[in-house]
């Protein structure tokens, strides 16, 4: 996908303040209790997603996160298609007081490339 320079600037700004983890680290952390959240659009999630991932789209995560995850120190790992939208969402969750939120580097593309389990 071709991204505008303005969008990439927003992502770069978000990434500067967001911690990222690899697919391998994500899998280890999920095995140890972290929650994996797919922030892609509904149709993207329905077409395939990381095994065990919760869906909370980028358009609603800031609104709905407190209902499913009220503990602001819970470990949450977000992913999207390539790591851009998840970085933006993670930055916003941090602004909302979430202290243990991560963005998975490379997103769904990296997950598939690593041949990690999918549903």
Buried (B, 14 or more C-beta within 10 A) or exposed (E): EEEEEEEEEBBEEBBEEBEBBEBEBBBEBBEEEBBBBBBBBEEBBEEEBBEEBBBBBBEEBBEEBEEEBEEBEBBBBBBBBBBBBBBBBBBBBBEEEBEBBBBBBBBBBBBBEBEBEEE
